Amino acid sequence: MTRHVIVGGGPAATNAVQTIRQYDAQSEIVLLSDEPAHSRMALPYWIANQISQDRILTANDTMWRELKVDAQIGARVRAIHPTKMSVETEDGKQHSYDRLLIATGSRPNSLSIPGIDGKNVQPCWSIRHVESLLDSLRDKPQPRVVMIGAGFIGFIVLNAMYKRGWSLTVIEREKHVLPRMLNAASASMVKQWLTQRNVAVHCGVSVQSIADTSDGSKLVSMSSGEKITADLVIVAIGVRPNIELAVPAGIATQEGILVDSRMQTSIPNVYAAGDVTQGPVLHSDLRQVHAIQPTAVDQGRIAGANMAGQAVSYPGSLLMNVLDVCGLQCVSYGSWDEAQSTSLESRNEMPPNYRNVVLDADRIVGAIFVGQANDVGMLTDAGMIKGFLQTGTSLGPWLDYLRANPFDLRRPYIATGVPEKLRKLTLLGAPSQTPAYRQSNPQDVQRGRPHLATYQAMQQQ
Ligand SMILES: Cc1cc2nc3c(=O)[nH]c(=O)nc-3n(C[C@H](O)[C@H](O)[C@H](O)COP(=O)(O)OP(=O)(O)OC[C@H]3O[C@@H](n4cnc5c(N)ncnc54)[C@H](O)[C@@H]3O)c2cc1C
């Protein structure tokens, strides 16, 4: 009987497990994860007090039992031995595998400045980070938070804190906010939007040190000479793949673990999926790290299918970021900053609305949209752009029409047949199945608690 070992408990791992079971009811599956299976994407809702901690879980004992998975939550893998086809956990146990999936995700980068290891200075990436964040601000009626880094994750966390009415400051080293998601024109709209909502934004300056004050606050010093007092400093300056198991095992890596279109690594029977990979990019020969949830889910499903003996190829991931910045929606897709490309740009200052559709000949290769949450037209148009990108559809004669009518995407979208093409696009050649774990069932949430309790006990040791 085939024995699958999965390292990790994030969306890449859980989707792989469920997909293996879709094809193979018998094989053995062992899941080793140092955290309970959960969705990091749900952490901001917990910070915003919109959900309780339990609601971040994506699996529970019942689900593992039904899927016949030996889920060892709290088990951390310390080495992979490809020649022995086994992995070793920190308690010294060996776990043999026929097929191995590395789904270890990524971790936040740090800064090398005085005070970075001090109290109330932390990233916001894991359950533990959110626990400590909420704990440190518990008694503060109006917490003051400084966010170092104005990137995608930083702004997701900032948005959650904004919902709680906290006092917020953002410091970004680059010239404008969201430098890997927006161009200067759209970013200036975001900065203005934030300033109007009393969120202080400092761009083009770096943090030089973080000191403690006599009343227990933090003093953040910037290269501009300004100083800001805060209760908490969040460091959100990007993430990097957790490749430290792969490198000594001889698995090929660059920025991430290199995988082919079947999610196979350079070593037979060893697969990788999610943030940890450097994988195929849609309509391109490149291999890139796309540390986003949709990529983790799709790669997990492709890896699971191939581990279960199917021959399924991944078309590649589309870089996409969709973000709510305190009520201003920001969307960027694909190659939105191609220097060589032409683009259709339009903007309106009030209410703020920005669009830039990037073209390579008559194909859309990327886009930026910024507009208010209640602008339904903007949101549906952003969805149509995604359809063009996913299907790689040429605009043909509709290019001139779009140039003349940049706000009417609907006609080219229908006329070029994007909806029909999308309807036929399925990742595994069949409709996807409902996830085994449904957060809508309160009993499931209740039954999920033992994993959280195990993890919390582990943290206290
Ligand atoms: C606050 C926040 C908000 C986010 N919001 C969004 C969003 O809105 N949209 C979006 O697309 N993405 C978002 N992301 C990013 C998204 O969560 C990640 O892309 C996704 O979690 C990647 O899934 P993964 O399974 O590859 O890795 P992870 O979810 O990181 O899971 C990997 C798991 O493996 C475990 N692990 C690692 N090493 C070992 C080891 N040696 N032994 C055992 N276990 C190990 C880790 O502890 C972790 O539990 C957000 C992330 C954060 C932190």
The ligand as a Tripos MOL2 file, in Angstrom:
@<TRIPOS>MOLECULE
LIG
   53    58     1     0     0
SMALL
NO_CHARGES

@<TRIPOS>ATOM
      1 C1         -2.2450   37.6460    7.8680 C.3       1 LIG1
      2 C2         -2.2100   36.9860    6.5080 C.ar      1 LIG1
      3 C3         -3.2020   37.2750    5.5820 C.ar      1 LIG1
      4 C4         -3.1640   36.7010    4.3100 C.ar      1 LIG1
      5 N1         -4.1320   37.0260    3.4040 N.ar      1 LIG1
      6 C5         -4.0770   36.5390    2.1510 C.ar      1 LIG1
      7 C6         -5.0470   36.9050    1.1750 C.ar      1 LIG1
      8 O1         -5.9670   37.6740    1.4440 O.2       1 LIG1
      9 N2         -4.9390   36.3700   -0.0670 N.ar      1 LIG1
     10 C7         -3.9440   35.5030   -0.4040 C.ar      1 LIG1
     11 O2         -3.8870   35.0460   -1.5410 O.2       1 LIG1
     12 N3         -2.9940   35.1370    0.5050 N.ar      1 LIG1
     13 C8         -3.0410   35.6350    1.7570 C.ar      1 LIG1
     14 N4         -2.0800   35.2780    2.6840 N.ar      1 LIG1
     15 C9         -1.0070   34.3610    2.2630 C.3       1 LIG1
     16 C10        -1.5130   32.9240    2.3620 C.3       1 LIG1
     17 O3         -1.9730   32.7060    3.6750 O.3       1 LIG1
     18 C11        -0.3940   31.9510    2.0060 C.3       1 LIG1
     19 O4         -0.0720   32.1490    0.6500 O.3       1 LIG1
     20 C12        -0.8130   30.5100    2.2450 C.3       1 LIG1
     21 O5         -1.0330   30.2790    3.6140 O.3       1 LIG1
     22 C13         0.2460   29.5280    1.7550 C.3       1 LIG1
     23 O6         -0.1730   28.2320    2.0440 O.3       1 LIG1
     24 P1          0.8800   27.0490    2.2810 P.3       1 LIG1
     25 O7          0.0750   25.8360    2.5790 O.co2     1 LIG1
     26 O8          1.8430   27.0170    1.1710 O.co2     1 LIG1
     27 O9          1.7150   27.5060    3.5630 O.3       1 LIG1
     28 P2          1.2610   27.8280    5.0570 P.3       1 LIG1
     29 O10        -0.1540   28.2630    5.1160 O.co2     1 LIG1
     30 O11         2.2940   28.7510    5.5840 O.co2     1 LIG1
     31 O12         1.3570   26.4160    5.7710 O.3       1 LIG1
     32 C14         2.5870   25.7740    5.9900 C.3       1 LIG1
     33 C15         2.5090   25.0170    7.2960 C.3       1 LIG1
     34 O13         3.6250   24.1460    7.4120 O.3       1 LIG1
     35 C16         4.1220   24.2120    8.7240 C.3       1 LIG1
     36 N5          5.5420   23.8380    8.7250 N.ar      1 LIG1
     37 C17         6.5690   24.5430    8.2260 C.ar      1 LIG1
     38 N6          7.7300   23.8760    8.4090 N.ar      1 LIG1
     39 C18         7.4220   22.7210    9.0330 C.ar      1 LIG1
     40 C19         8.1990   21.6210    9.4890 C.ar      1 LIG1
     41 N7          9.5350   21.5800    9.3480 N.pl3     1 LIG1
     42 N8          7.5660   20.5960   10.1000 N.ar      1 LIG1
     43 C20         6.1940   20.6190   10.2760 C.ar      1 LIG1
     44 N9          5.4270   21.6480    9.8540 N.ar      1 LIG1
     45 C21         6.0320   22.6820    9.2370 C.ar      1 LIG1
     46 C22         3.9200   25.6800    9.0920 C.3       1 LIG1
     47 O14         3.9790   25.9130   10.4750 O.3       1 LIG1
     48 C23         2.5430   25.9320    8.5090 C.3       1 LIG1
     49 O15         1.5300   25.5920    9.4200 O.3       1 LIG1
     50 C24        -2.1120   35.8030    3.9680 C.ar      1 LIG1
     51 C25        -1.1280   35.5000    4.9250 C.ar      1 LIG1
     52 C26        -1.1720   36.0900    6.1800 C.ar      1 LIG1
     53 C27        -0.1150   35.7710    7.1960 C.3       1 LIG1
@<TRIPOS>BOND
     1     1     2 1
     2     2     3 ar
     3     2    52 ar
     4     3     4 ar
     5     4     5 ar
     6     4    50 ar
     7     5     6 ar
     8     6     7 ar
     9     6    13 1
    10     7     8 2
    11     7     9 ar
    12     9    10 ar
    13    10    11 2
    14    10    12 ar
    15    12    13 ar
    16    13    14 ar
    17    14    15 1
    18    14    50 ar
    19    15    16 1
    20    16    17 1
    21    16    18 1
    22    18    19 1
    23    18    20 1
    24    20    21 1
    25    20    22 1
    26    22    23 1
    27    23    24 1
    28    24    25 2
    29    24    26 1
    30    24    27 1
    31    27    28 1
    32    28    29 2
    33    28    30 1
    34    28    31 1
    35    31    32 1
    36    32    33 1
    37    33    34 1
    38    33    48 1
    39    34    35 1
    40    35    36 1
    41    35    46 1
    42    36    37 ar
    43    36    45 ar
    44    37    38 ar
    45    38    39 ar
    46    39    40 ar
    47    39    45 ar
    48    40    41 1
    49    40    42 ar
    50    42    43 ar
    51    43    44 ar
    52    44    45 ar
    53    46    47 1
    54    46    48 1
    55    48    49 1
    56    50    51 ar
    57    51    52 ar
    58    52    53 1
@<TRIPOS>SUBSTRUCTURE
     1 LIG1         1 GROUP 0 **** ****
